[in-house]
Amino acid sequence: VHATAEEAQEETMQMLGVYRDFCEKNLAIPVYCGQKSEKEKFAGARATYSIEAMMQDGKALQSGTSHNFGTNFSEPFEIKYLDKDGTQKYAHETSWGTSTRLIGAIIMTHGDERGLKLPPMIAPYQVVVVPVAAHKEGVLEGAKAVADKLTAAGLRVKFDDRDNVTPGWKFNEWELKGVPVRLAMGPRDLAGGTIELFRRDTLSKETVSQEGLADRVEGLLDEIQANIYAKALRFRDSMITRVDTYDEF
């Protein structure tokens, strides 16, 4: 609730910007910001603004809205405030929100046939560490040490030491859940000071040194975040055709 029309409009646009930044920087979902038509705006609003994202099926998803109600609700409901000049005036109202549809947007923007593909900034687990041939001497302890170092570096890490499923099962499960980076350690890695690194965004893997691993993974997570956004942006832009006349449309 605001004292002036200017304050109401300022907050309406501020919140639209907050939603845009959150979608693009955190969720890696590129969006368009714009004002809804008179027919599409919120009933009773002076103006409605939204962010629109492109899903992989070619449909747009309204991903957040910000409304300026003006005094359209305060007048019929007698919502007033005492102004500095000592008079009662009608309040100017705003309303804005996103919802759980953003969870759907993450799935539909980034997912593939293997399951989720989570941007590192929002992934509950950014890295999963899987011991391979965990019954061999030192493997379990070595993998746990790697997980502990990454955790100490501030990363969100899952150490999967379950003994009732195979490493292959674990690989598939964590790909399905969209964990950005998977690290696998076996007896050879333990002996050679290496570890297998898998990227969920590109489905590529390589053997890397355990030396400086925390810094490497931290930088890689930033790279994955940027890559996921860039891919979504390329797709979004490829689905857009500019038309200026009805015939072109």
C-alpha positions as semicolon CSV with decimal commas, in nm:
position;residue;x (nm);y (nm);z (nm)
1;V;0,000;0,000;0,000
2;H;0,144;0,336;-0,108
3;A;0,078;0,703;-0,057
4;T;0,127;0,812;-0,417
5;A;0,079;0,681;-0,769
6;E;0,451;0,731;-0,834
7;E;0,551;0,510;-0,539
8;A;0,309;0,240;-0,650
9;Q;0,445;0,238;-1,004
10;E;0,805;0,235;-0,878
11;E;0,745;-0,076;-0,667
12;T;0,546;-0,244;-0,945
13;M;0,847;-0,216;-1,176
14;Q;1,099;-0,293;-0,901
15;M;0,937;-0,628;-0,830
16;L;0,918;-0,714;-1,199
17;G;1,294;-0,655;-1,208
18;V;1,346;-0,874;-0,899
19;Y;1,164;-1,160;-1,068
20;R;1,357;-1,114;-1,392
21;D;1,692;-1,116;-1,211
22;F;1,596;-1,424;-1,007
23;C;1,486;-1,620;-1,314
24;E;1,789;-1,529;-1,523
25;K;2,066;-1,532;-1,261
26;N;1,947;-1,812;-1,032
27;L;1,719;-2,033;-1,240
28;A;1,911;-1,976;-1,569
29;I;1,582;-1,905;-1,747
30;P;1,587;-1,613;-1,994
31;V;1,266;-1,408;-1,983
32;Y;1,098;-1,120;-2,158
33;C;0,947;-0,839;-1,951
34;G;0,642;-0,655;-2,077
35;Q;0,305;-0,502;-2,007
36;K;-0,009;-0,706;-2,054
37;S;-0,278;-0,584;-2,290
38;E;-0,594;-0,430;-2,146
39;K;-0,777;-0,758;-2,211
40;E;-0,505;-0,973;-2,047
41;K;-0,430;-0,760;-1,742
42;F;-0,545;-0,853;-1,391
43;A;-0,911;-0,765;-1,343
44;G;-0,929;-0,433;-1,163
45;A;-0,563;-0,340;-1,212
46;R;-0,446;-0,015;-1,367
47;A;-0,165;-0,211;-1,533
48;T;-0,020;-0,562;-1,522
49;Y;0,339;-0,652;-1,612
50;S;0,482;-1,001;-1,651
51;I;0,793;-1,203;-1,722
52;E;0,752;-1,463;-1,996
53;A;0,977;-1,766;-2,046
54;M;1,003;-2,013;-2,336
55;M;0,953;-2,384;-2,267
56;Q;1,105;-2,658;-2,483
57;D;0,768;-2,739;-2,643
58;G;0,761;-2,390;-2,794
59;K;0,503;-2,250;-2,555
60;A;0,554;-1,937;-2,346
61;L;0,504;-1,956;-1,972
62;Q;0,394;-1,653;-1,770
63;S;0,644;-1,688;-1,488
64;G;0,569;-1,393;-1,264
65;T;0,345;-1,088;-1,253
66;S;0,344;-0,743;-1,097
67;H;0,026;-0,535;-1,080
68;N;-0,041;-0,168;-1,018
69;F;-0,394;-0,139;-0,878
70;G;-0,386;0,236;-0,828
71;T;-0,693;0,328;-0,623
72;N;-0,924;0,085;-0,803
73;F;-0,967;-0,125;-0,488
74;S;-0,904;0,134;-0,219
75;E;-1,191;0,356;-0,337
76;P;-1,475;0,100;-0,321
77;F;-1,338;-0,046;0,004
78;E;-1,262;0,293;0,161
79;I;-0,893;0,223;0,223
80;K;-0,754;0,562;0,320
81;Y;-0,454;0,707;0,501
82;L;-0,389;1,036;0,679
83;D;-0,157;1,239;0,456
84;K;0,104;1,490;0,575
85;D;-0,136;1,774;0,498
86;G;-0,383;1,632;0,750
87;T;-0,637;1,506;0,497
88;Q;-0,766;1,156;0,429
89;K;-0,660;1,020;0,090
90;Y;-0,712;0,695;-0,094
91;A;-0,416;0,456;-0,089
92;H;-0,246;0,328;-0,404
93;E;-0,199;-0,048;-0,403
94;T;0,029;-0,300;-0,572
95;S;0,032;-0,678;-0,586
96;W;0,300;-0,906;-0,723
97;G;0,395;-1,271;-0,712
98;T;0,545;-1,584;-0,856
99;S;0,441;-1,936;-0,770
100;T;0,535;-2,302;-0,780
101;R;0,498;-2,277;-1,158
102;L;0,866;-2,172;-1,149
103;I;0,946;-2,531;-1,047
104;G;0,769;-2,642;-1,363
105;A;0,961;-2,379;-1,559
106;I;1,294;-2,522;-1,440
107;I;1,190;-2,873;-1,546
108;M;1,048;-2,766;-1,883
109;T;1,329;-2,524;-1,972
110;H;1,631;-2,736;-1,882
111;G;1,525;-3,101;-1,853
112;D;1,607;-3,371;-2,107
113;E;1,536;-3,739;-2,168
114;R;1,758;-3,832;-1,872
115;G;1,562;-3,620;-1,625
116;L;1,625;-3,294;-1,445
117;K;1,914;-3,063;-1,527
118;L;1,944;-2,825;-1,234
119;P;2,132;-2,494;-1,244
120;P;2,410;-2,514;-0,980
121;M;2,284;-2,203;-0,798
122;I;1,962;-2,380;-0,696
123;A;2,065;-2,747;-0,693
124;P;2,015;-2,897;-0,344
125;Y;2,329;-3,101;-0,415
126;Q;2,581;-2,936;-0,647
127;V;2,816;-3,235;-0,639
128;V;2,767;-3,605;-0,574
129;V;3,067;-3,823;-0,487
130;V;3,034;-4,194;-0,569
131;P;3,291;-4,456;-0,462
132;V;3,343;-4,735;-0,718
133;A;3,453;-5,078;-0,594
134;A;3,401;-4,945;-0,244
135;H;3,500;-5,283;-0,097
136;K;3,859;-5,229;-0,213
137;E;4,093;-5,098;0,052
138;G;4,094;-4,721;0,098
139;V;3,839;-4,637;-0,172
140;L;3,553;-4,549;0,063
141;E;3,778;-4,344;0,286
142;G;3,941;-4,167;-0,009
143;A;3,607;-4,074;-0,163
144;K;3,479;-3,952;0,172
145;A;3,788;-3,733;0,211
146;V;3,716;-3,571;-0,126
147;A;3,353;-3,508;-0,029
148;D;3,463;-3,354;0,302
149;K;3,707;-3,118;0,130
150;L;3,443;-2,998;-0,114
151;T;3,196;-2,948;0,170
152;A;3,457;-2,750;0,364
153;A;3,500;-2,530;0,056
154;G;3,134;-2,432;0,083
155;L;2,986;-2,658;-0,183
156;R;2,666;-2,859;-0,135
157;V;2,787;-3,219;-0,155
158;K;2,625;-3,562;-0,134
159;F;2,849;-3,856;-0,048
160;D;2,666;-4,164;-0,176
161;D;2,807;-4,461;0,013
162;R;2,498;-4,682;-0,016
163;D;2,595;-5,049;-0,037
164;N;2,261;-5,186;-0,160
165;V;2,277;-5,043;-0,514
166;T;2,550;-5,045;-0,781
167;P;2,757;-4,743;-0,887
168;G;2,574;-4,753;-1,223
169;W;2,240;-4,729;-1,045
170;K;2,368;-4,429;-0,852
171;F;2,495;-4,261;-1,169
172;N;2,153;-4,291;-1,332
173;E;1,968;-4,178;-1,022
174;W;2,172;-3,862;-0,975
175;E;2,150;-3,779;-1,346
176;L;1,771;-3,816;-1,314
177;K;1,775;-3,576;-1,018
178;G;1,984;-3,326;-1,212
179;V;2,294;-3,295;-0,990
180;P;2,533;-3,068;-1,187
181;V;2,861;-3,252;-1,114
182;R;2,934;-3,617;-1,036
183;L;3,268;-3,739;-0,906
184;A;3,352;-4,110;-0,909
185;M;3,655;-4,265;-0,738
186;G;3,783;-4,619;-0,784
187;P;4,104;-4,802;-0,687
188;R;4,300;-4,661;-0,983
189;D;4,197;-4,307;-0,896
190;L;4,296;-4,363;-0,536
191;A;4,639;-4,488;-0,640
192;G;4,697;-4,217;-0,899
193;G;4,552;-3,920;-0,712
194;T;4,283;-3,870;-0,976
195;I;3,904;-3,874;-0,995
196;E;3,644;-3,906;-1,271
197;L;3,442;-3,588;-1,324
198;F;3,105;-3,590;-1,503
199;R;2,907;-3,282;-1,612
200;R;2,529;-3,314;-1,621
201;D;2,483;-3,025;-1,864
202;T;2,704;-3,167;-2,142
203;L;2,701;-3,535;-2,036
204;S;3,081;-3,531;-2,071
205;K;3,334;-3,688;-1,837
206;E;3,708;-3,669;-1,787
207;T;3,970;-3,786;-1,541
208;V;4,120;-3,499;-1,341
209;S;4,369;-3,457;-1,061
210;Q;4,251;-3,442;-0,702
211;E;4,498;-3,158;-0,652
212;G;4,309;-2,828;-0,648
213;L;3,982;-3,012;-0,704
214;A;3,769;-2,777;-0,492
215;D;3,872;-2,470;-0,694
216;R;3,823;-2,659;-1,018
217;V;3,472;-2,772;-0,927
218;E;3,378;-2,428;-0,798
219;G;3,480;-2,272;-1,129
220;L;3,306;-2,550;-1,320
221;L;2,979;-2,485;-1,141
222;D;2,991;-2,122;-1,257
223;E;3,062;-2,244;-1,609
224;I;2,769;-2,489;-1,598
225;Q;2,534;-2,218;-1,471
226;A;2,634;-1,991;-1,761
227;N;2,617;-2,275;-2,016
228;I;2,266;-2,381;-1,911
229;Y;2,146;-2,022;-1,942
230;A;2,314;-1,975;-2,280
231;K;2,153;-2,290;-2,418
232;A;1,808;-2,181;-2,302
233;L;1,867;-1,835;-2,449
234;R;1,970;-1,975;-2,788
235;F;1,657;-2,191;-2,797
236;R;1,433;-1,904;-2,690
237;D;1,575;-1,674;-2,957
238;S;1,548;-1,945;-3,224
239;M;1,174;-1,969;-3,156
240;I;1,106;-1,599;-3,213
241;T;0,994;-1,445;-3,542
242;R;0,954;-1,069;-3,574
243;V;0,643;-0,958;-3,765
244;D;0,532;-0,604;-3,838
245;T;0,217;-0,663;-4,040
246;Y;-0,086;-0,888;-4,014
247;D;0,009;-1,058;-4,342
248;E;0,351;-1,148;-4,202
249;F;0,183;-1,286;-3,891
